[in-house]
Each structure stands twice: as structure tokens, then as C-alpha cells.
């Protein structure tokens, strides 16, 4: 894990273009996949039916939903990035989301965060982080996304 802590919001401006944080590894269990499927209603067999996935899937096992991987980014970023002196942060959106490789059940993932931009706003700033989700043992990232957030002081 590589953590980053800024003493104030303005400190981020000096770090644009740098990879500042890498989360801890997180194991993607079948239970987590099942819970996500139930909450979202995405019950496709490639995520849930272990026997059928073993027989018919090109991955040889069940895989996590792409949106499950994407939904883990806020928690992964909060685990390794701290910005002191802000009263709140809100998600403003996502840009350029791509799912490039599957996350097989029981795989371990972690996220790398590069500060892409910092724009001063009244009372705060808009920050864009380039997030790349790494799958342990794979050369290809599972997911990439630009996470747009607004932080207020």
C-alpha cells in the first residue's frame, strides 16, 4: 500500500500528473459477487453459476461484474488518500470508464490513483483522479476510470 496525505486541499495542485496512492489488495469473493448481483438485479450466469461458468465460460470460473469493480473505487481511494481540512467530498461523475480484463472469483485487486487535474472552485476544488484497477498476476488492468469529485473546505 502506498498512502498519500495532503495537509490541505490546495496542496493537491502541486501533485498533478503524479501517481500518489496505491490501495491494499482486496480479494473478490463469490459472496461479494452474489451480494452485488442481488442488489443490482444483474443475475447473469457468468457471475453466479459456478458450475456453468466452469463448463461454458471462456474464463473457466465466475467473474465479477464490471460495475462491481468500478463501485469499489471510492472505498479503495478513501483507504489510501487523505485530504485534511475538507468538510466534505462529493462524487461529480466519471469519465472514460473502461473494463479491459475480467476479475475472476477469488482474484486480488488493488487500485492505483494518479492525480489528473485540480481546478479551484468557489469554496473548494474539482479533482480528477485517474484510477487503474490491477489484478494480481495480470499485465492488463481490469478497469480504468477518471473519477471526478468536488471537495469543499
Secondary structure, DSSP 8 states (H G I E B T S, - for coil): -B-EEESSGGGGGGGTT-EEEE---EE--HHHHHHHHHHHT---HHHH-HHHHHHH-TTSS-B--HHHHHHTHHHHHHHHEEETT-SEEEEEEEEEEEE-S--BTT-EEEEEEEEEEEEEETTEEEEEEEEEEEETT-SS-SEEEEEEEEEE-
